[in-house]
Amino acid sequence: MTVVNIYDLKKNKVGEIDLPDEIFNVEIKPEILNFVVKAHLAAKRVGTVSVKTRSTIRGGGKKPWRQKGTGRARVGSIRSPIWVGGAVSHGPKARDYSFKVNKKIKRLALKMALTSKVKGDNLLVLENIEISQPKTREFVKVKNNLNLKKSLIVLSKQDKNVILSARNVPDVKLTLEKDINVYDLLKYENLVVTPEVVENIKERLA
């Protein structure tokens, strides 16, 4: 069992919380993290690019000239790929880039990413994440008090004031606990959570 401190928004210690080893202290295997991150990025690819082949491009139904006797090269359609305004040979077509990742692998990778934050001393547990009014300067003041740089802040529920205050601050991303993923955990240096978020993660990955 790993024990980490709980702080207030002024970086004063207000308590401690236990982190179970089966979630926050597992063996890290880079190949699994790499596989899950690649799957995440592949799923984000739109894949809607497409070009027209000679069977779908408009026009070109009539043979431009007769086959023999003109002295010119034989041609069957003005929409041939070698003609200006013609079709595209072997061009890209719409496709789905995503591939399946087993649920057990996803859960294991998430545990590994959380473990990396704990082992790197990049996990910050706050008693609450609250902003009195939706002002960017209020959030920046909190950010400076906590000495946060590139950070992923995880909320247990939607908080309009926090979301509006942080949306224009660079190198900070807010997400809900249910949307947490391996890619974001590895992309951002620091992970900021609340005790409620930790408990939800325990239930989710237990």
C-alpha positions, 0 to 999 in steps of 0.5 A: 500500500502506497501512502500519498499526501493530500493538499489544499489549493495553497499546497498545505498538507491536510491529510493522507490517502492510501493507494492500493498496490494492485492499481498504483504499483504494478510492473510497467511494460512499455510494449503494452503502453505503446500498443494501447497508445497506438490504438488510441491514436488510430481510433482518432483518425477520421479516414474519410479521404477518398478519390474517384476512380475511372469507374466513378468519375463523371464523363468519358463514356465515348471513345475519343477516336477510332482504334486504328488508322489515326496514327495516334495512340489507342485510347478508350476514355478521356477519363483515363488516369494519364489524361488531364482531368482523368481519374486517379490510379490507386488513390486513397479510399475511406477506411477505418484505422481503429483496431481492437484492444482487449478490455484486460489490456486496456485496464492493465495499461491504465494501471501502468500509466497511473503507476508511472505517475506515482513512481515519478512523484507526479501525482498530486492529490487535492482535497478539492478543485474549486474556483469561486468564479470563472476567471482565468486569473483565479485558476492561474493563481492556483496553478502557480501555488501548486507549481503545476506545469504540463498537467492533466486535471481529473474531475469527478463531475462537471464544474463550470467554473473550473472548466471556464477558468482553465480552458485558455491556460496552456499545457493544462487539460481538464477531463472527467474521471470516466474519460481518463485514458492512457494517452493523456496520462502519458502525454501530461507530466503531472496528474492532479486528482481529488480523493473522490476521483481516487476512490472512483478509480479504485472501484473502476479498476479493482 
